[in-house]
Amino acid sequence: MEKNTGIKRLLYASIYSWQGFRAALTNEAAFRQEFIVVILLGSLSFFLDISIYERLAMIISLVLILIIEILNSAIECIVDRVGTEHHDLSGRAKDYGSFAVFLSLFIAITIWITILL
């Protein structure tokens, strides 16, 4: 079977990305909540008297949270697909993903507080 290339590959990648976004909004409560906060705070940043670089840092820090959250959800999906019985490695994998989300939240909060104060 021939692989898609060029524009066709970009089109299919876009379709898969859109499906992933819709699935995250439908199935992941944490992603949904964070997405709403990103939209609200991202919009708020345009009303603040800050430089374009500060605004960019603030918005990037918010998008980082969404990226890490979706990767965490992907880890959880894979672990749950492999098996539902308790296993130390499965628990660790989920904990690592959760900690990554925590760190992304910490980074965003630190950036926002630093710029606002």
VMD Tcl script that draws the C-alpha trace (Angstrom):
set ca {
  {0.00 0.00 0.00}
  {1.33 3.42 -0.97}
  {1.71 6.04 1.77}
  {0.06 9.41 1.43}
  {2.45 12.26 0.66}
  {2.31 16.01 0.18}
  {-1.05 17.75 0.43}
  {-2.95 14.48 0.82}
  {-0.82 13.57 3.86}
  {-1.41 17.02 5.35}
  {-5.15 16.66 4.77}
  {-5.32 13.27 6.50}
  {-3.13 14.51 9.38}
  {-5.50 17.45 9.84}
  {-8.52 15.13 9.87}
  {-6.89 12.85 12.47}
  {-5.92 15.87 14.58}
  {-9.49 17.21 14.47}
  {-10.80 13.76 15.49}
  {-8.33 13.74 18.40}
  {-9.45 17.19 19.51}
  {-13.12 16.19 19.39}
  {-12.41 12.95 21.26}
  {-10.52 14.86 23.96}
  {-13.39 17.32 24.41}
  {-15.91 14.47 24.52}
  {-14.06 11.97 26.71}
  {-11.62 13.90 28.90}
  {-13.15 16.12 31.60}
  {-9.78 17.55 32.64}
  {-8.98 18.54 29.04}
  {-12.42 20.15 28.68}
  {-11.95 22.19 31.86}
  {-8.42 23.25 30.92}
  {-9.53 24.14 27.39}
  {-12.19 26.49 28.77}
  {-9.62 28.11 31.08}
  {-7.18 28.48 28.17}
  {-9.84 30.21 26.05}
  {-10.82 32.54 28.91}
  {-7.31 33.43 30.07}
  {-5.96 33.59 26.53}
  {-8.70 36.09 25.66}
  {-8.06 38.04 28.87}
  {-4.38 38.39 27.95}
  {-5.36 40.66 25.04}
  {-6.86 43.18 27.47}
  {-3.74 43.39 29.65}
  {-1.22 46.19 29.24}
  {1.74 43.91 28.51}
  {4.23 43.47 25.69}
  {3.57 41.15 22.79}
  {6.35 38.87 24.09}
  {4.78 38.65 27.53}
  {1.40 37.87 25.97}
  {3.03 35.23 23.80}
  {4.70 33.63 26.85}
  {1.38 33.61 28.71}
  {-0.52 32.01 25.84}
  {2.22 29.46 25.11}
  {2.24 28.44 28.77}
  {-1.51 27.78 28.55}
  {-1.24 25.77 25.33}
  {1.55 23.75 26.96}
  {-0.96 22.61 29.60}
  {-3.28 21.30 26.86}
  {-0.43 19.52 25.11}
  {0.74 17.79 28.28}
  {-2.84 16.95 29.30}
  {-3.55 15.25 25.98}
  {-0.28 13.29 26.18}
  {-1.24 12.24 29.71}
  {-4.63 11.09 28.42}
  {-2.91 9.13 25.67}
  {-0.71 7.39 28.25}
  {-3.78 6.53 30.32}
  {-5.57 5.13 27.25}
  {-2.63 2.92 26.36}
  {-2.19 1.67 29.92}
  {-5.92 0.91 30.23}
  {-5.90 -0.84 26.84}
  {-3.03 -3.11 27.89}
  {-4.82 -4.26 31.00}
  {-7.07 -3.18 33.82}
  {-5.39 -5.21 36.57}
  {-3.16 -3.27 38.96}
  {0.49 -3.24 38.03}
  {3.21 -1.06 39.54}
  {4.53 0.00 36.12}
  {1.05 0.96 34.93}
  {0.53 3.01 38.06}
  {3.89 4.68 37.63}
  {3.19 5.52 33.99}
  {-0.07 7.21 34.98}
  {1.62 9.01 37.88}
  {4.37 10.30 35.59}
  {1.78 11.67 33.19}
  {-0.09 13.31 36.04}
  {3.10 14.86 37.35}
  {3.87 16.23 33.87}
  {0.47 17.97 33.88}
  {1.22 19.35 37.35}
  {4.56 20.73 36.16}
  {2.92 22.38 33.13}
  {0.36 24.01 35.45}
  {3.18 25.19 37.72}
  {5.05 26.68 34.75}
  {1.95 28.52 33.50}
  {1.08 29.86 36.95}
  {4.66 31.02 37.50}
  {4.76 32.80 34.13}
  {1.40 34.49 34.67}
  {2.24 35.63 38.21}
  {5.67 36.89 37.17}
  {4.24 38.95 34.30}
  {1.24 40.27 36.21}
  {3.22 41.29 39.26}
}
mol new
graphics top color blue
foreach p $ca { graphics top sphere $p radius 0.5 }
foreach p [lrange $ca 0 end-1] q [lrange $ca 1 end] { graphics top cylinder $p $q radius 0.2 }
display resetview
